[in-house]
Amino acid sequence: MADLKLIVGNRNTSGESLPPYLALSHIGQPFERELAEPGALVPALDGVIGAREVCEHLAERFPAAQLWPKFEDARQDALALLKAPWPALQSQLPFLFLAKKTMPKLSADAARELSALDAVWRRTREKYEGVGPWLLGEFSLADCMAAPLASRALTWGLPLDAAYVQTVFSLPAMKRWGEAAALDAAGR
């Protein structure tokens, strides 16, 4: 039995649960996933609640996994990415992992956020492209937190950095998440 238990929401509709799942998968420690009871706060791990909070807890608990970038300037960029809110975009385009939908006409706020999100992804990927394909070159907490937005890009056909979205979806953990989302959507 694993000593880590991640409590998640429905994998098809709980974008908040995806980042800690990706962080745990990256760490490589065995862990259990448990579907939360209706109304429970998710994600949760070790009494810590919330996607960013759980991810930061994991980065501190497992420093060898290097979920935080090694270099200070990249770490500052990671913190900036983690703090960036996208409330209008997330509200208007809900997380629906399995769905394929047509992008609706976005509100002015959501359109501004989409433009800003695309710009920040492109800027950070260009800055660190010599290191690797992730937002900060190497896989980090920034990518964990960006994954629900990458999923929205596929679901809603958002004009975001397609190469980065494909990089996120190339993770074996994303495939496993999709399989679990299908079970959750089927009520199993």
N, CA and C of each residue as an Amber inpcrd file, in Angstrom:
protein
   564
   0.8380000  -1.1870000   0.0000000   0.0000000   0.0000000   0.0000000
   0.8830000   1.2510000   0.0000000   0.5530000   2.1800000  -0.8380000
   1.3070000   3.4280000  -0.9440000   0.9980000   4.3260000   0.2530000
   2.0130000   5.0890000   0.6750000   1.7620000   6.0050000   1.7960000
   1.2410000   7.3540000   1.3310000   1.1220000   7.5440000   0.0280000
   0.5730000   8.7770000  -0.5300000  -0.8090000   8.4820000  -1.1140000
  -1.7920000   9.2420000  -0.6750000  -3.1360000   9.0800000  -1.2190000
  -3.6360000  10.4310000  -1.6890000  -3.8310000  10.5400000  -3.0050000
  -4.3450000  11.7670000  -3.6090000  -5.8480000  11.6250000  -3.7680000
  -6.5690000  12.5220000  -3.1580000  -8.0290000  12.5340000  -3.2830000
  -8.3770000  13.5080000  -4.3950000  -9.0730000  13.0010000  -5.4000000
  -9.3760000  13.7750000  -6.6000000 -10.8700000  13.8370000  -6.8460000
 -11.2560000  14.7910000  -7.6650000 -12.6260000  14.8620000  -8.1460000
 -12.7650000  14.0280000  -9.4070000 -13.9190000  14.0960000 -10.0120000
 -14.1870000  13.3930000 -11.2660000 -13.1200000  13.7980000 -12.2800000
 -12.3900000  12.8180000 -12.8190000 -11.2710000  13.1210000 -13.7020000
 -11.7030000  13.7380000 -15.0270000 -12.9550000  13.6070000 -15.3850000
 -13.4300000  14.2370000 -16.6160000 -13.7400000  15.7220000 -16.4160000
 -14.0810000  16.1160000 -15.2040000 -14.5360000  17.4870000 -14.9690000
 -13.7400000  18.2650000 -13.9190000 -12.8210000  17.6370000 -13.2280000
 -12.0690000  18.3140000 -12.1680000 -10.6640000  18.6650000 -12.6340000
 -10.5490000  19.7900000 -13.3020000  -9.2420000  20.2530000 -13.7410000
  -8.3050000  20.5290000 -12.5860000  -8.8410000  20.8970000 -11.4330000
  -8.0230000  21.1610000 -10.2430000  -7.2810000  19.9130000  -9.7840000
  -7.8310000  18.7450000 -10.0570000  -7.2080000  17.5070000  -9.5920000
  -6.0460000  17.0560000 -10.4720000  -5.9810000  17.5340000 -11.7030000
  -4.9600000  17.0870000 -12.6430000  -3.5370000  17.5050000 -12.2630000
  -3.2570000  18.7560000 -11.8840000  -1.8670000  19.1300000 -11.5920000
  -1.1830000  18.2730000 -10.5150000  -1.8260000  18.0250000  -9.3640000
  -1.1470000  17.1740000  -8.3770000  -0.9460000  15.7390000  -8.8700000
  -1.8720000  15.2530000  -9.6760000  -1.7110000  13.9180000 -10.2450000
  -0.4630000  13.8640000 -11.1250000  -0.2630000  14.8820000 -11.9570000
   0.9180000  14.9220000 -12.8090000   2.1970000  15.0630000 -11.9830000
   2.1460000  15.8780000 -10.9410000   3.3180000  16.0340000 -10.0700000
   3.6690000  14.7030000  -9.4040000   2.6750000  14.0190000  -8.8740000
   2.9240000  12.7170000  -8.2420000   3.4530000  11.7050000  -9.2490000
   2.9050000  11.6960000 -10.4330000   3.3730000  10.7760000 -11.4680000
   4.8290000  11.0550000 -11.8140000   5.2050000  12.3240000 -11.8450000
   6.5850000  12.7050000 -12.1540000   7.5460000  12.2720000 -11.0410000
   7.1150000  12.3800000  -9.8150000   7.9660000  12.0380000  -8.6720000
   8.3590000  10.5680000  -8.7160000   7.4390000   9.7320000  -9.1630000
   7.7490000   8.3150000  -9.2790000   7.5150000   7.5040000  -8.0270000
   6.9700000   8.1010000  -6.9880000   6.6240000   7.3580000  -5.7750000
   5.2660000   6.6970000  -5.9640000   5.0870000   5.4900000  -5.4490000
   3.7600000   4.8830000  -5.5580000   2.7310000   5.7250000  -4.7920000
   1.5660000   5.8380000  -5.3770000   0.5000000   6.5700000  -4.7040000
  -0.8480000   5.9780000  -5.0980000  -1.8120000   6.2190000  -4.2400000
  -3.1850000   5.7960000  -4.5150000  -3.9860000   7.0170000  -4.9280000
  -4.9560000   6.7870000  -5.8050000  -5.9340000   7.8280000  -6.1340000
  -7.2520000   7.3870000  -5.5410000  -7.9030000   8.3200000  -4.9370000
  -9.2260000   8.0290000  -4.3820000 -10.1830000   9.0940000  -4.8820000
 -11.3100000   8.6500000  -5.3940000 -12.3300000   9.5850000  -5.8530000
 -13.0290000  10.1770000  -4.6300000 -13.1080000  11.4770000  -4.5710000
 -13.6890000  12.1730000  -3.4240000 -15.1910000  11.9340000  -3.3330000
 -15.6800000  12.0320000  -2.1380000 -17.1190000  12.0270000  -1.9100000
 -17.7010000  13.3150000  -2.4860000 -18.9420000  13.2970000  -2.9450000
 -19.5540000  14.5320000  -3.4560000 -19.4650000  15.6600000  -2.4310000
 -19.0800000  16.8220000  -2.9010000 -18.9900000  18.0050000  -2.0480000
 -17.6620000  18.1680000  -1.3230000 -16.7820000  17.1700000  -1.3960000
 -15.4850000  17.2710000  -0.7260000 -14.5870000  18.2500000  -1.4790000
 -13.6730000  18.8530000  -0.7570000 -12.7020000  19.7580000  -1.3690000
 -11.5970000  18.9330000  -2.0070000 -11.3140000  19.2110000  -3.2640000
 -10.2830000  18.4830000  -3.9960000  -9.4290000  19.4610000  -4.7810000
  -8.2350000  19.0410000  -5.0800000  -7.5420000  17.8270000  -4.6630000
  -7.0340000  17.9570000  -3.2340000  -6.7240000  16.8230000  -2.6390000
  -6.2120000  16.8120000  -1.2740000  -5.1590000  15.7160000  -1.1380000
  -4.1360000  16.0220000  -0.3510000  -3.0590000  15.0810000  -0.0740000
  -2.4080000  15.4850000   1.2390000  -2.2510000  14.5680000   2.1390000
  -1.5860000  14.8380000   3.4270000  -2.2150000  16.0220000   4.1620000
  -3.5260000  16.2040000   4.0420000  -4.2030000  17.3100000   4.7050000
  -4.0610000  18.6480000   3.9960000  -3.3750000  18.6670000   2.8610000
  -3.1990000  19.8860000   2.0590000  -4.2630000  19.8610000   0.9670000
  -4.9430000  20.9950000   0.7770000  -6.0360000  21.0710000  -0.1900000
  -5.7430000  22.1580000  -1.2180000  -6.0190000  21.8500000  -2.4830000
  -5.8510000  22.8110000  -3.5710000  -4.7340000  22.3840000  -4.5030000
  -4.9090000  22.6220000  -5.7870000  -3.9510000  22.1630000  -6.7900000
  -2.5530000  22.7430000  -6.5630000  -2.4610000  24.0510000  -6.4940000
  -1.1440000  24.6670000  -6.3140000  -0.5410000  24.2790000  -4.9670000
  -1.3690000  24.2740000  -3.9420000  -0.8740000  23.9540000  -2.6040000
  -0.3250000  22.5310000  -2.5340000  -1.0470000  21.5740000  -3.1220000
  -0.5780000  20.1860000  -3.1200000   0.7000000  20.0620000  -3.9440000
   0.7370000  20.7090000  -5.1070000   1.9440000  20.6460000  -5.9440000
   3.1590000  21.2140000  -5.2150000   2.9960000  22.3520000  -4.5560000
   4.1170000  22.9450000  -3.8280000   4.5270000  22.0580000  -2.6500000
   3.5500000  21.4410000  -1.9920000   3.8350000  20.4970000  -0.9020000
   4.6790000  19.3360000  -1.4250000   4.3300000  18.8070000  -2.5790000
   5.0860000  17.6960000  -3.1690000   6.5000000  18.1290000  -3.5490000
   6.6450000  19.3360000  -4.0840000   7.9690000  19.8390000  -4.4530000
   8.8670000  19.9470000  -3.2270000   8.2970000  20.3640000  -2.0950000
   9.0620000  20.4690000  -0.8610000   9.3650000  19.0880000  -0.2750000
   8.4090000  18.2010000  -0.3410000   8.5660000  16.8670000   0.2530000
   9.5170000  15.9850000  -0.5590000   9.5660000  16.1900000  -1.8740000
  10.4020000  15.3740000  -2.7640000  11.3170000  16.2700000  -3.6070000
  12.2800000  16.9290000  -2.9760000  13.1310000  17.8690000  -3.7260000
  13.9380000  17.2020000  -4.8440000  14.2580000  15.9260000  -4.7060000
  15.0450000  15.2400000  -5.7400000  14.2940000  15.1600000  -7.0700000
  12.9650000  15.2780000  -7.0380000  12.1670000  15.2340000  -8.2710000
  12.2990000  16.5160000  -9.0860000  12.8810000  17.5460000  -8.4960000
  13.1160000  18.8330000  -9.1510000  11.8630000  19.3920000  -9.8170000
  10.7730000  19.4150000  -9.0620000   9.5530000  20.0500000  -9.5820000
   9.7160000  21.5620000  -9.6650000  10.5870000  22.1140000  -8.8260000
  10.9700000  23.5150000  -8.9790000  12.1930000  23.5570000  -9.8770000
  12.2840000  24.5220000 -10.7830000  13.4790000  24.6280000 -11.6280000
  14.7430000  24.8160000 -10.7860000  15.8690000  24.3740000 -11.3420000
  17.1570000  24.4350000 -10.6340000  17.6650000  25.8610000 -10.4810000
  17.4510000  26.6780000 -11.4910000  18.0470000  28.0050000 -11.5160000
  17.0480000  29.0650000 -11.0520000  17.5690000  30.0560000 -10.3600000
  16.7230000  31.0690000  -9.7210000  15.8400000  31.8220000 -10.7100000
  16.3670000  32.2100000 -11.8680000  15.5310000  32.9640000 -12.8080000
  14.3920000  32.0950000 -13.3280000  14.6550000  30.8150000 -13.5610000
  13.5910000  29.9070000 -13.9960000  12.5940000  29.6850000 -12.8610000
  13.0870000  29.6380000 -11.6260000  12.1800000  29.4810000 -10.4770000
  11.2560000  30.6960000 -10.3560000  11.8040000  31.8830000 -10.5810000
  10.9770000  33.0930000 -10.5400000   9.9340000  33.0680000 -11.6550000
  10.3220000  32.5990000 -12.8350000   9.3640000  32.4670000 -13.9270000
   8.2850000  31.4420000 -13.5780000   8.6780000  30.3580000 -12.9060000
   7.7000000  29.3400000 -12.4870000   6.7030000  29.9420000 -11.5000000
   7.2000000  30.6930000 -10.5400000   6.3020000  31.3320000  -9.5680000
   5.3350000  32.2790000 -10.2560000   5.8250000  33.0310000 -11.2290000
   4.9530000  33.9560000 -11.9690000   3.8740000  33.1760000 -12.7220000
   4.2500000  32.0610000 -13.3420000   3.2630000  31.2410000 -14.0660000
   2.2320000  30.6550000 -13.1130000   2.6740000  30.2280000 -11.9260000
   1.7500000  29.6310000 -10.9570000   0.7680000  30.6680000 -10.4090000
   1.1810000  31.9190000 -10.3550000   0.3280000  32.9670000  -9.8020000
  -0.6430000  33.5420000 -10.8240000  -0.4030000  33.2670000 -12.0930000
  -1.2260000  33.8660000 -13.1440000  -2.6480000  33.3000000 -13.0960000
  -3.6420000  34.1560000 -12.8840000  -5.0330000  33.6860000 -12.8580000
  -5.6800000  33.7980000 -14.2430000  -6.5820000  32.9000000 -14.5140000
  -7.3200000  32.9150000 -15.7690000  -8.8010000  32.6960000 -15.4670000
  -9.3990000  33.4800000 -14.5690000 -10.7580000  33.1750000 -14.1070000
 -11.8360000  33.2410000 -15.1870000 -11.7680000  34.2110000 -16.0710000
 -12.8090000  34.3240000 -17.1060000 -12.7180000  33.1530000 -18.0830000
 -11.5040000  32.8050000 -18.4570000 -11.2800000  31.6880000 -19.3770000
 -11.7580000  30.3790000 -18.7620000 -11.4010000  30.1560000 -17.5130000
 -11.7920000  28.9190000 -16.8400000 -13.2920000  28.8630000 -16.5850000
 -13.8980000  29.9990000 -16.3460000 -15.3390000  30.0320000 -16.1190000
 -16.1180000  29.7850000 -17.4080000 -15.6960000  30.4250000 -18.4780000
 -16.4310000  30.3060000 -19.7340000 -16.1700000  28.9800000 -20.4430000
 -14.9880000  28.4060000 -20.2200000 -14.6150000  27.1580000 -20.8890000
 -14.2850000  26.1150000 -19.8250000 -15.2780000  25.4290000 -19.3040000
 -15.0270000  24.4770000 -18.2190000 -14.1330000  23.3190000 -18.6580000
 -13.5090000  22.7030000 -17.6790000 -12.6480000  21.5430000 -17.9050000
 -13.5280000  20.3390000 -18.2080000 -13.4140000  19.8340000 -19.4090000
 -14.1450000  18.6430000 -19.8640000 -13.1360000  17.7890000 -20.6290000
 -12.4060000  16.9510000 -19.9120000 -11.2430000  16.2720000 -20.4720000
 -11.5680000  15.4830000 -21.7360000 -12.6980000  14.8050000 -21.7700000
 -13.0080000  13.9040000 -22.8820000 -13.7370000  14.5750000 -24.0450000
 -14.2720000  15.7440000 -23.8160000 -15.1340000  16.3840000 -24.8200000
 -14.3290000  17.0690000 -25.9210000 -14.9730000  17.2220000 -27.0470000
 -14.4680000  18.0440000 -28.1480000 -15.6030000  18.9830000 -28.5240000
 -15.3830000  20.2760000 -28.3180000 -16.4260000  21.2640000 -28.5360000
 -15.9060000  22.3900000 -29.4210000 -16.8370000  23.1620000 -29.9300000
 -16.4910000  24.3370000 -30.7130000 -16.2970000  25.5030000 -29.7550000
 -15.2450000  26.2660000 -29.9790000 -14.9860000  27.4100000 -29.1140000
 -16.1070000  28.4340000 -29.2750000 -16.7400000  28.8120000 -28.1720000
 -17.7960000  29.8220000 -28.2660000 -17.1820000  31.2150000 -28.4320000
 -18.0390000  32.1840000 -28.7210000 -17.5770000  33.5710000 -28.7320000
 -17.1980000  33.9080000 -27.2920000 -15.9580000  34.3220000 -27.1160000
 -15.4620000  34.5980000 -25.7780000 -15.8540000  35.9940000 -25.3150000
 -16.0720000  36.1110000 -24.0030000 -16.2830000  37.4380000 -23.4250000
 -14.9930000  38.2360000 -23.6230000 -15.0780000  39.5320000 -23.4590000
 -13.8900000  40.3810000 -23.6200000 -12.8090000  39.9740000 -22.6250000
 -13.2030000  39.6740000 -21.3870000 -12.2190000  39.2650000 -20.3720000
 -11.5710000  37.9380000 -20.7410000 -12.3710000  36.9640000 -21.1730000
 -11.8220000  35.6570000 -21.5460000 -10.9050000  35.7840000 -22.7620000
 -11.2680000  36.6210000 -23.7140000 -10.4270000  36.8250000 -24.9000000
  -9.0860000  37.4440000 -24.5120000  -9.1110000  38.4170000 -23.5900000
  -7.8660000  39.0360000 -23.1100000  -6.9910000  37.9970000 -22.4060000
  -7.6290000  37.1750000 -21.5710000  -6.8700000  36.1460000 -20.8580000
  -6.2750000  35.1190000 -21.8190000  -7.0280000  34.7120000 -22.8250000
  -6.5290000  33.7550000 -23.8050000  -5.3100000  34.3240000 -24.5330000
  -5.3910000  35.5760000 -24.9230000  -4.2670000  36.2230000 -25.5950000
  -3.0480000  36.2980000 -24.6690000  -3.2780000  36.6610000 -23.4140000
  -2.1860000  36.7500000 -22.4420000  -1.5860000  35.3730000 -22.1600000
  -2.4310000  34.3540000 -22.0450000  -1.9520000  32.9920000 -21.8030000
  -1.0850000  32.5250000 -22.9620000  -1.5510000  32.7220000 -24.1700000
  -0.7750000  32.3180000 -25.3320000   0.5660000  33.0480000 -25.3500000
   0.5600000  34.3240000 -25.0500000   1.8010000  35.1130000 -25.0690000
   2.7850000  34.6190000 -24.0110000   2.3030000  34.3370000 -22.8170000
   3.2110000  33.9060000 -21.7520000   3.7580000  32.5150000 -22.0290000
   2.9260000  31.6170000 -22.5610000   3.4330000  30.2900000 -22.9280000
   4.5060000  30.4120000 -24.0030000   4.2410000  31.1860000 -25.0390000
   5.2110000  31.3220000 -26.1290000   6.5000000  31.9870000 -25.6390000
   6.3670000  33.0140000 -24.8170000   7.5340000  33.7350000 -24.3160000
   8.4160000  32.8210000 -23.4550000   7.8040000  32.0820000 -22.5470000
   8.6300000  31.2220000 -21.6950000   9.2230000  30.0620000 -22.4880000
   8.4650000  29.4940000 -23.4090000   9.0200000  28.3960000 -24.2140000
  10.1720000  28.8750000 -25.0880000  10.0640000  30.0890000 -25.6360000
  11.1750000  30.6350000 -26.4370000  12.3960000  30.8890000 -25.5620000
  12.1700000  31.3980000 -24.3710000  13.2720000  31.7080000 -23.4520000
  14.0500000  30.4410000 -23.0760000  13.3400000  29.3310000 -22.9010000
  13.9780000  28.1040000 -22.4130000  14.0610000  27.0020000 -23.4660000
  13.8470000  27.3330000 -24.7330000  13.7900000  26.2920000 -25.7630000
  15.0870000  25.5020000 -25.8980000  16.2110000  26.0840000 -25.5330000
  17.4730000  25.3610000 -25.5970000  17.6090000  24.2860000 -24.5290000
  16.7600000  24.3490000 -23.5260000  16.8090000  23.3920000 -22.4200000
  15.8900000  22.2020000 -22.6850000  14.7140000  22.4670000 -23.2530000
  13.7580000  21.3900000 -23.5050000  12.4130000  21.9450000 -23.9370000
  11.4050000  21.0560000 -24.1200000  10.1260000  21.4680000 -24.7060000
   9.0770000  21.9930000 -23.7180000   9.4040000  22.0150000 -22.4480000
   8.4180000  22.4230000 -21.4400000   8.4120000  23.9330000 -21.2690000
   7.4950000  24.4560000 -20.4810000   7.4010000  25.9130000 -20.3190000
   8.7210000  26.5210000 -19.8810000   9.4180000  25.8420000 -18.9750000
  10.6900000  26.3450000 -18.4710000  11.8360000  25.4290000 -18.8910000
  11.6650000  24.7840000 -20.0180000  12.6860000  23.8850000 -20.5410000
  12.5000000  22.4720000 -20.0380000  12.6640000  22.2830000 -18.7280000
  12.4600000  20.9870000 -18.1020000  11.0960000  20.9630000 -17.4340000
  10.5100000  19.7720000 -17.3200000   9.2110000  19.6030000 -16.6760000
   9.2610000  20.1780000 -15.2700000   8.2150000  20.9250000 -14.9090000
   8.1750000  21.5740000 -13.5940000   6.7290000  21.7360000 -13.1320000
   6.5990000  22.3320000 -11.9530000   5.2660000  22.6380000 -11.4320000
   4.4750000  23.5170000 -12.3940000   5.1630000  24.3620000 -13.1370000
   4.4660000  25.2320000 -14.0940000   3.7070000  24.3910000 -15.1180000
   4.3020000  23.2840000 -15.5550000   3.6380000  22.4090000 -16.5240000
   2.4750000  21.6610000 -15.8850000   2.6490000  21.2650000 -14.6320000
   1.5300000  20.6060000 -13.9230000   0.3250000  21.5380000 -13.8780000
   0.5790000  22.7960000 -13.5170000  -0.5080000  23.7570000 -13.3790000
  -1.0710000  24.1890000 -14.7310000  -0.2630000  24.0940000 -15.7900000
  -0.7290000  24.4690000 -17.1280000  -1.5360000  23.3570000 -17.7940000
  -1.4090000  22.1360000 -17.3200000  -2.0610000  20.9920000 -17.9790000
  -3.5760000  21.1480000 -18.1310000  -4.3090000  21.6330000 -17.1230000
  -5.7480000  21.8100000 -17.3420000  -6.0610000  22.8190000 -18.4540000
  -5.1990000  23.8020000 -18.6240000  -5.3860000  24.7700000 -19.7160000
  -5.0490000  24.1340000 -21.0560000  -4.0280000  23.2790000 -21.0770000
  -3.7010000  22.5450000 -22.3040000  -4.8630000  21.6300000 -22.6840000
  -5.4810000  21.0350000 -21.6810000  -6.6500000  20.1870000 -21.9410000
  -7.7930000  21.0100000 -22.5260000  -8.0100000  22.1870000 -21.9740000
  -9.0510000  23.0730000 -22.5180000  -8.7430000  23.4310000 -23.9680000
  -7.4630000  23.5740000 -24.3020000  -7.0890000  23.8940000 -25.6810000
  -7.5920000  22.8110000 -26.6330000  -7.4590000  21.5450000 -26.2320000
  -7.9590000  20.4520000 -27.0710000  -9.4780000  20.3620000 -27.0450000
 -10.0510000  20.5110000 -25.8650000 -11.5090000  20.4090000 -25.7340000
 -12.2170000  21.4700000 -26.5580000 -11.7540000  22.7210000 -26.4390000
 -12.4710000  23.8630000 -27.0100000 -11.8340000  24.3940000 -28.2900000
 -10.7670000  23.7700000 -28.7600000 -10.1110000  24.2370000 -29.9760000
  -9.4670000  25.6050000 -29.8150000  -8.8690000  25.8450000 -28.6630000
  -8.2700000  27.1570000 -28.3970000  -6.9880000  27.3450000 -29.1980000
  -6.7740000  28.5390000 -29.7030000  -5.5590000  28.8140000 -30.4700000
  -4.3690000  29.0780000 -29.5460000  -3.9370000  28.0260000 -28.8630000
  -2.7680000  28.1070000 -28.0010000  -1.6250000  27.3380000 -28.6520000
  -0.4520000  27.4700000 -28.1280000   0.7630000  26.8380000 -28.6350000
   0.5490000  25.3240000 -28.7990000   0.2720000  24.8970000 -30.0160000
  -0.0740000  23.4960000 -30.2950000   1.0640000  22.5470000 -29.9550000
   2.3020000  22.9620000 -30.1920000   3.4420000  22.0970000 -29.8730000
   3.5210000  21.8430000 -28.3720000   3.2620000  22.8830000 -27.5920000
   3.2920000  22.7030000 -26.1370000   2.1390000  21.8040000 -25.6820000
   0.9590000  22.0330000 -26.2230000  -0.1920000  21.1930000 -25.8630000
   0.1270000  19.7270000 -26.1600000   0.7250000  19.4570000 -27.3090000
   1.1010000  18.0830000 -27.6620000   2.1530000  17.5390000 -26.7050000
   3.0810000  18.3840000 -26.2690000   4.0950000  17.9580000 -25.3060000
   3.4240000  17.5080000 -24.0150000   2.4640000  18.2860000 -23.5400000
   1.7390000  17.9180000 -22.3200000   1.0110000  16.5870000 -22.5220000
   0.3410000  16.4460000 -23.6520000  -0.4370000  15.2260000 -23.8930000
   0.4390000  14.0210000 -24.2380000   1.7340000  14.2310000 -24.4240000
   2.6350000  13.1030000 -24.6580000   3.0070000  12.3840000 -23.3620000
   2.6950000  12.9850000 -22.2400000   2.9970000  12.3480000 -20.9530000
   2.1650000  11.0800000 -20.7760000   2.7820000   9.9640000 -20.3990000
   2.0040000   8.7590000 -20.1030000   0.9370000   9.0080000 -19.0270000
   1.2330000   9.8950000 -18.0890000   0.2620000  10.2010000 -17.0330000
  -1.0060000  10.8350000 -17.6020000  -0.8880000  11.5900000 -18.6850000
  -2.0800000  12.1780000 -19.3100000  -2.9410000  11.0870000 -19.9420000
  -2.3070000  10.0820000 -20.5060000  -3.0600000   8.9530000 -21.0770000
  -3.8070000   8.2210000 -19.9620000  -3.1130000   7.9850000 -18.8570000
  -3.7700000   7.3030000 -17.7240000  -4.9150000   8.1530000 -17.1740000
  -4.7220000   9.4710000 -17.1330000  -5.7830000  10.3730000 -16.6580000
  -7.0010000  10.2560000 -17.5710000  -6.7650000  10.2290000 -18.8670000
  -7.8620000  10.0960000 -19.8280000  -8.6230000   8.7890000 -19.6430000
  -7.9130000   7.7000000 -19.3950000  -8.5560000   6.4060000 -19.1490000
  -9.4300000   6.4750000 -17.9000000  -8.9030000   7.0960000 -16.8500000
  -9.6740000   7.2510000 -15.6060000 -10.8610000   8.1890000 -15.8230000
 -10.6710000   9.2310000 -16.6290000 -11.7730000  10.1670000 -16.9180000
 -12.9090000   9.4420000 -17.6120000 -12.5830000   8.5230000 -18.5080000
 -13.6290000   7.7580000 -19.2110000 -14.4120000   6.8940000 -18.2180000
 -13.7100000   6.2980000 -17.2590000 -14.4030000   5.4980000 -16.2310000
 -15.3070000   6.3890000 -15.3730000 -14.7660000   7.5430000 -14.9690000
 -15.5600000   8.4590000 -14.1540000 -16.7880000   8.9570000 -14.9120000
 -16.6100000   9.2580000 -16.1890000 -17.7430000   9.7470000 -16.9990000
 -18.8100000   8.6560000 -17.1520000 -18.3740000   7.4010000 -17.1450000
 -19.3120000   6.2810000 -17.2630000 -19.9300000   5.9100000 -15.9190000
 -19.5010000   6.6110000 -14.8610000 -20.0700000   6.3380000 -13.5420000
 -19.4590000   5.1420000 -12.8330000 -18.2650000   4.7440000 -13.2530000
 -17.5940000   3.6050000 -12.5980000 -16.5110000   4.0470000 -11.6840000
